[in-house]
Amino acid sequence: MIITYSRKGVPIRISQERWRHISLRHPEMLGQKEKVVETIADPDMILLGDFSEVLAVRFYPETPLTRKHLIVAYKEASDEDGFVITAYFTNAPSKRRVIIWKR
């Protein structure tokens, strides 16, 4: 299990089960754990998700798919605990989402 910290200082867990889920659903994420950790800890922006989760967003000029934004959905269950839900690359973050924080 990997633990990193959100911008608010909440420890966010990336369990082996979640990483397996991410890798199976998004094969391009294989080998991208460091980017996931970096995106949670130092995002370009944070968006509000649909179900009280947050979406950390960071742009990467080089990925397995060319230039992309990495979206990491995670939930801060409390001030002391959080967990990753999923992660994936996209061309651009959704413009319909509420921006919670931006660099």
Sequence and secondary structure as in RCSB ss.txt:
>XXXX:A:sequence
MIITYSRKGVPIRISQERWRHISLRHPEMLGQKEKVVETIADPDMILLGDFSEVLAVRFYPETPLTRKHLIVAYK
EASDEDGFVITAYFTNAPSKRRVIIWKR
>XXXX:A:secstr
 EEEE TTS EEEE HHHHHHHHHH GGGTT HHHHHHHHHS SEEEE SSS EEEEEEES  TTSSEEEEEEEE
EEETTEEEEEEEEEESS  TTS EEEE 
